[in-house]
């Protein structure tokens, strides 16, 4: 969420920036509500001052009547103030973050900018297949039983392929722990306020599974970024304890309601998957540097698996609400003959911490909002890229060397 003072002073910038995110802000209504709120607060403060002055001496009967009238006015003003604050908040939470100066402006993912390409694409003496077509792999992805049990876009992962996915996750966690990240196993059901606080509601509410509406009112996470950020909601962090770095591995859930007809074959786009996610709390002046550090970690991880990839600078129209800057690393999928997203990392500046009220103590003792960053190290996507890149003519796949000590085998 943006600071209302910043919006007042940068009206045109906020309007223009929001349009680059495909969001139209009713700025006139927002500023009108803000002004009305300020004026109401002034009236309330004036009445309270009047009441306090009158309470310092023994009041006359007339003064008692007058003070009672003042008290009623305060209550009336406070009621209206709450209504104005709620209306103002409704608009504020729908305003996206301000683009970083290096974020390209574009309408959607077709206008993302490729920064560089790393690694070598594999060469085959046969026609490479997609992950779900590879001979020895296809029986280990049980889509039919997944659909029978849970519906479309669910699946069973079996045998050595299940071991491979777990190996990738453990490998990623081990890397992150050696880099100073604290492993957290967070809850995967969160309250609505956690979704609002991290910026996923209201914009992405249609992508989130609700659990027992009207009773538990909980939501299944689409990323452990949500519980890792909201665990410090309402807190003031110690400056000397930053940057604070967390890593989590969790199942994640997404309805994929906007993906009808996309990637219907295989398990590229599914409702349930595992993910290893980084979250960092940083001093504002250090967040850009740390964002580059997270990107370097993701590149190192992908390269260690022997995969070719490209680094993509995500444009404004494809950013989502919380991020000011985002990079995707897209791996080469020879069976599909294209690059697909493997990892991403975002700098959300103070957008989430302002909504979640997370601050830190500065050197002079004041309190400022922390910056937060996040990034995916591993998910099911690297496994699928490995299947396509390391497939053999006989339908088997080779396991990257760095994973063999985790799998206990070098081939499926």
N, C-alpha and C positions, 0 to 999 in steps of 0.2 A: 504494500500500500504506500502511496506517496504522501509526503507531508503536506498538509493543507496550506501551510505558509508557503511552501515551494510552489504549489499550484497557483496561489494568488499572485505570486511574483513572476510566474512563468506561464501564464495562461496560453499564449500562442504556441509555445514549445510543447506543452502537454497535449494540446489539441492535435498538433501536427504529428507528434510522436505516436499518439494513439491511433491515428489514421494509418500509419505505417504498420500497425499491428492488426489492421482491419477492424478497429473498434472506434465507434463514433461516440464521443462524450458530450452529454448535454451540459456544456460549460456554463451557459447562462443560468440554468437551474441550480447547478452546483454552487456558483458564486452567490446567487440570491439566497440560498439556504444558509450559506456560511455567514453572510452579512446579517441575516435575521437571527441566527444563533448568537452572534457577537452582541447584537443590540439587546437581545433578551438577557444575556448574561450580565450586561451592564445594568439593566433595570433591576435584576435580582440582587446584584452587589450593592446597588444604591439603596434598595429597600432594607437589605440586611444591615447596612451601615446606619440607616435611620432607626431601625429597631434596637441596635446595640447602643446607640446614643441615648435612646429613651430609657434603657434598662439601667443606666448608671445612677439614676435618682429615683426617689419614690414617686411613682406616676400618679397623676390626678385621675379621677374617673373618666374625664374627657380623653386623656392620653391613653388610658387602657383601651377605650373604644377604638382610638386611632391605631394603636399597635396591633389590635386584633384584625383590623382592616388591612394593615400592612402585611401581617402574616398570611392572610387569605390571598392577597395579591401575589406574594412570593410563591405560594403553592400553585396558583394558576399559571404563573410564568414558568415554573419548573415543569409543569405538565406539558405546556406547549414546547418548552426547550427540549424535552425528551423526544417529542414527535419530530422536531426539526433535526435533531442529532441522528435519529434513526433514518430519516429520509436522506440526510447528507451521507451517512455511512453506506446506504444502498448504492449511491452513485460512486463513492470513493473506492469501494471494493471491486468495482468493475473497470477501474482504470489500470492498464498494464504498466509495468516498470518502464523507466526511461532507457532507451537504447544506449549501449556503450558506443562511443564515437567510432569504433572500428567495426561495429555491426553493420553489414550491408543492408540497404533498404530494398525490400522485395515483397511481392504479394503472397508467395507460397514457396514450397520446397523446390520448385523448378528454378527459382532465382537464388538458391544457395550458392555460395562461392567456394570452389575447390582451391584450397591453399597449396597443397602438394600431394604427391603420390609416392608411397614408400613400398619397397619390396618388389619381388619379381613374381609375375603370374606364372603358374605351372603350365607346362606344355604336355599335351596328351597325344598318344598315337591311336586314340579312339575317341569317340564322341562322349564327352563328360556328361554325366547325368545329374539331375537335381537330387537333393539329399534323400528324398523319399523313394527314389527309383533305384538307388544303388543296391545291388543284389543282396549282399549279406546284411545290409542295414534295414531294408524295408520291413522284414519280419519283426524287428525290434521296436518299431514305431506302430503301436496298435491303435489306429484311429477308429476302427470299427467298434471295438469294445469301449473306447473312450466315449464315443457318441452314444452307445447303448446305455452307459452308466450316467453320463452327465450332459450329453447334448453335443452339438457341433462345436468344433474348435477345442475339444478336450481330447486327451490321448493318454495311453499308457506307454511309458518308456521302459524297456526291458533289458535284462541281462547286461552284457558288456557295454551297451550304449548308455544304460543308466549309470554304470560305473564310470564311464568316460565323463558324463556330465558332472557327477560328484567330484571327480578328479580335477576338472577345470575350476570348480568352485573353491576347492581346498587349496589349489595352487594359487589362485588369486588372493585368498585370505592370507596365506603364508607370506606372499610378497608384501602385502599391505602392513602386516604386523611388523615385518623387518624394517619397514619405512616409518615406523613410529605411530601407526594408527592403532587405536584401541578397539578391539573387537567387542561389539555389542550385539546381543540377541534380543531385539525389541519385540513388543506386542505387534501383531499384524492386524488387529482390530482396533480402530481408533474412534474417538468421539468426533462429532461434526465440527467442533471448534478447532480440532487439530487440522482438519482439511481446510477450513477457512484460514487458519493462522499461517499455513504454508502456501496459500494461494491457489490451491487446487479447486476450491469452491469459491464462487459459484460457477466459474467458467467450465470446469471439467466434470461437473456433477453427474452428467449423463453417462460418463465412462466408469463410474464407481459402483461397486456392488454394495447395496444397503442390506444390513442384517437385522431382522426383527424390527422393522419400523413401528414406532408407537410403543415399543417395549424397551429393548436394549438401545435402539437408536445408535448403532455402531456401523462402521464402514470398513470393508476389507481394503487394505492398502494396495496401491498400484506401484508403489516404490517405498523402500524403507527410509527414504528421505523424510517422509512425513513424521514417523515416530522419532527419528533421530534429531530433527529440528525441534519438534514440540516438547521433547523431554526437558528442554530448558526454558519453556514458556514462562514468562513472568519473572525471570531471574536476572540478576546482575552478575556477570562473570568477572573474575579477577583478570586484569590485564596481563599479569605475568603468566597466566595459565593459557595464553593464546599464542599461536593458533591451536585450537582444540580440534583434534582429528579423530574421526570415528569411521569404522568400517562395519558393515552388517551383511549377513547373508540370510535371505528370507524368501519364502514363496510370495509371489505378487499376483494380483488379480486385476484384470481390465475387461470391461464389457466389449470393447472394440465395436461400439455401436455405429461408429462412423466408417467402419471398414467393410461394409456389406459388399460382397463380390470381389474383394481384394484378397489375394493370397489364399485362395480356398483349398489349395492342395498342399499337403505337407504340414509342417508345424512352424512356419515362419511367423504367423500372426495367430496367437492363441489367447485363451482367457486366463490361463494359469501358467506361471513359469517361475523359475528361480533366478535370483539376481544378487550379485555382490555390489553393494553401493557404498560410495564414499560420501561423507559429509564433513565440512570444515567450517569452524567459526573463526573469523579473522578480524584483525584490525582493519578498518576501512582502507588505509593507505597501502595495505599489503594484499588486498584481495585479488588484484589483477595479476600480481606475481604468483600467488598461490594457484590461480586458475591455470596459468601456464604450466605449473608444476603438476597439477592433476592431469592435464592433457598429455604431458610427457610420460606420466605413469601408464596411462592407457595405451599410448603408442608403444612403450616398452613391452607391455603385456602382449599386445597383438603380434608384434615383431618376434617375440620369443616363441610364439606358436608356429612361426614360419609362414604367416599369412601376408599377402599383399593387401595394402589398404590405402585409402585416401583420406586426408584431413579436410573437413568441410566447415567453413565458417557459415553458420546458420543465419539466414536473413530474418529481418524483422517480422515478416508475416508468418514465419514458421517457428517463432520463438516460444509461444505460450505467454502467459501473463507474468510469472515471477522473474524470469531471466532477463538480465540486461545484455548478456553475451553468452553464446553457446557454441561449442564445437562438437561435431559428430566425427567419429572415425568409422568409415565405411569399408568393410572387407570385401574382397573379390570373391564372387560366387560363380565359378566357371560353368556349373550346370545351368545357371540362369543367364550367364553371359552379362553380368552387371554387378555393380557394387551395391551392397546393402548395409544398413546401419548395424554396427557391432557394439559401439560404446558412445556415450555422450557425456559432456561435462558443462555445467552452467555456473556462471557467477550471478547470483540473485541480489547482490549488493545488500541494501537494508530493507528490501521489499517484504521479506518474510518476517524479519525480526521486528519491524514496525507493527505488523499485524499481530505478532505473537508476544510483543513487549519483552524483547531480549536485549539487554544492554550490557555495557562493560564500564568499569571505572577507569577514567582517564588519569593521566599523571597529576593533573590539578584537582582531582577528586570529583569532577563532574561525571555525569553519566551520558553516554552516547550509544546509539544503536550499533550492534555488531553487524558485520557483513557475513553472509553465509554462501557457501559453495557446495556443489554436489557433483558426483560423477559416477557412472557405471563402469566397473572394472570388467565384470563378466556376467553373462546371462546364458540362455540357451543358444543364442546366435553364434558365438564362437564354435560351439560344438557342430552346428550345421555347416559352418564354413570349413571346418576341418574335414567333415565327411566329403564335401564336394572337392576340396583341394587335394586331399590325400587318397582319393579313390583310385583303385587299381582296375585293370581290364577284367579281372575275374570277379569283380563285385565286392572285393574286400577293401578295407581302408587301413592305412598305416597311422600309428599314433605318434604325434610329435614327441621328440626325445624328452623334453622337459616334463611331460605328463606321465611317462612310463613308470616312474617310481611310485606314482599315485595309483595307476591302473593295475600294475602288476603284469601287464602284457603289452606288446608292441604292435598288435594287429587285431582287427576284428574281421 
